[in-house]
Amino acid sequence: MKIYAKIRFYWGAFVIATIVGAGMIPLITLFPKYKGTIMHKLNRLILFLMGAKLKTYGKRDEKANLFLINHQGIMDIIALEAVENTHFRWVAKKELFETPWFGYLLKNGDMISVDRENKAGLIKLLKDAKESIEEKKRAVAIFPEGTRSATQTLLPFKSGAKLIANKLNMRVQPIVITGSKYVLNEHIKTGHSGTIHIHYLDAFDVTTASKDWYEKVKSDMEKVILEDETKGIFR
């Protein structure tokens, strides 16, 4: 079974790299007006070829302009882009923009680059987020943990997401994803067919939320993860 899981991992990696390199990058470059639809359809194709399914709970708030999402690996992005037919503006660390394949996808997709090592990084993030909602009319998607977790357990939240939400008076919707690491685990390089579960939690305006809203979001997300773990939804 371990050998089979390894084979499935490399098959998944091949599928992702091929569709991104041969499909997404050329198509969003040639047809920039249809980026959202292109990403939606090709990410659904990736899931199909990998033998993965999606199940959603709750409903996306159409007025939300900041989405806070837990992060386990690349399947989180693929799953959300497969569900959504609108084009999120993802926040990603600067180093990813410099990688082959995916760097081009981030640049051509007009995503937000953040430099964690530079103190001016938060100022740039704030400026880019403001541009996203006021000019580009694209919702911002960010992983408040700042990096991938090796397990389903949440890591401590970084300050960036809270900063831009408070400064720009954003409407926030937390999203919890479970099961994605079972489908493709980049840490131990295993893959399985399975279901990725996407939970849309209640949205709120930070202007009317309590001062500890950021901590409450983390607590609410942890509760959903624990519930799914108790149900045996993910392994």
N, C-alpha and C positions, 0 to 999 in steps of 0.2 A: 504493500500500500504506500510506503514511503517513496518508493521509486516512481509509482504512478503519480503521486502528488508533485514530485519534482518535475516529471514530464509535463504535467498540466501547468506548472509555473512557467516553464520555458515556452510552452505553447501560448500562454497568455501574454507573455512578454513579446513574443514574435507578432502576435495579432495586433497588440497595441502599437508597437513600433512601425509595423507595416502600414496600418490604416492612418496613423498620424503622419508618417513620412510621405506616403504615396497618395493619400486622400485629403486629409484635413488641411495640411499646410498649403498645398497648391490651390485647393478650392477656396479657402477663405482669403487667399491672396488675390485670386482672379475675380471672386465675387464677394467683396467685402460687405455689401449690403445684406447678404444672406448668411452672415456668420452664425447667427443663432440657430437657424434651421439646419445648416450644414453640420454644426457641432452636435445638435440634437440627434439627427439621423445616423451619423457615423458612430457616435458613442453607443447608440442602441445596437448597431451592428456589432460593435466590439463585444458587448455583453452577450449577444446571441451566439457569437462564435466561441465565446468562452464558456458557454453553458450556464450563464448566470441569469437570475430573474430579479425583478424589482417588486417591492411591496411598499406602498406609502400609507402614512397615517396622518390625519389632520389635513390642513389645507394651507397652501401658500397664501400669505397676505400680499395682495397686489400693490399695496401702498408702502410696504416695507422697502427700505433702500439700503439696509445693512443686514447681512446674514452671517450669523456666528455659527460655525460648523466644527464639530470635533474631527480630528484628523488621524487616520491610521495608515494611509497610503494613497497611491494614485487612483485606486478604484473609487474612492470617495468623490473625486472630481468627475470621473467617468459616469458614475451613477447619477449624480445630480444633473450633469449636462444631458444625460439621456432622458431624464424626467422633464427637465425644463426646455421650453422652446424659445425662451428669451435668452439674451446673451449677458451673463454675469460678467463683471469685471473683477477677476480674481486677484488677490494680493499674494505675491510670491517673493521669496527671497531673491536678492540680486543674482546670486550664484546660478540659479536655475535658468536665468535669461542667457547665460553664457554657455549652456550645454548644447551639444548637437541635437538635432531633431526638435526636442521640446522647447529649446530656447527660441527657435524660429516660430513655434506655435504660440508662445507667450507674446513675443514681439508682434507678430502679425495679427494676433488676437487683441492687441492693444490692452494688455493686462497691466497691473500696477507692480512695479519693482520697488522693493524696500531693502535698504542697506542696514542690517542690524548692527554692524560694527561702527557705523558713523552716527554721531549724535544728531546730525542734521537729518537722519533718516525719518524720524517722526514728523518733522516739518514737511518733508517731501510727501510723506504718506497722507498727511492732512490736506495738502494742496491737491494731490491727485484724487483723493476721495471727494473733495468739494467739486472738482472738475467733472467727476463721474456723474454726480447726482444733479448738478446745476446745468451743465452743458451737454454732456453725452447722454444724459437720461438713462444711465445704466446702473443697476444696483451693484453694490460692492459685496463681494463674498470673501470672508477672511477666516483663517483658522486661528482662534485666540491662543491656542497652545503654542503657536509659532513653529512647531516642528511635528514630525510624525511620532506617534506613540508606539512603542514596541508591543503594547498590549491594548486592550479595549479601555483600560482605565485612563481617565483624563489626566493630563499633565497640568502644572500650574499655568494660569492664563497670563499672557503678556499684557502690557499696558496699552499697546497701540490701538486695539479695537475700542477700548473704553474711551480713549482720548478723542478719536475722531467722532464717535457717537455723541459724546457730550458737547464737543466744540461745534458740531454741525447740526445739533438737535435732530438726530436721525430717528427713524422708526426701525426698530430692531426686531428680527425674528430669528430665534435660535433653531438650529436644525441638528438632529442627532442621527448619525448613521451607524448601524450595527451590521455585522456580518460581512463587511467588505474585506476584512483581513483574512477571513476564512476562504473567500474566493481567490484572493491573491495576496500572499504574505511575502512582502519584499524583504523582511528581516531574516526569515529562515528559508526563503525561496521554496515555498510550497503553493500549490493551487488546487482548488476543488470546484466542482459545480455546486451552486448554492444560491440562496436568496439574500439580496442586500435590502435591508430595511431602512426606510427613510422616514423619520418622525419630524413633522413640522409642529413646533411648539407655538404657544400663543405669542403673537406680536405685541409690541408696546412702544409708546413714545417715551424717549428718555426724559423729555421735559416734564412729564407727569409721574415718572417712576421714582421709587425711593432711591436714596443716595447709594444704597448697597446693591443696586440692580445688577451690577456685573457679577458680584459674588452669588446672588440669587440665581442668575442664569446658569452658572457653573453647577450649583446645587441641583437645579431642575434637570439639567442634562445628565448628571450623574445618576439621578433617580431612574430616568428612562433606561439608561445603560444597565443598571442593576436589575430592573424589571425584565429586560430582554434576556439577561444572563440567567435569571431565575427560571424563565420559561424555556431555557435551552435553545433560544433562537440562534445564537451564534456559538461557535466552538472556540 
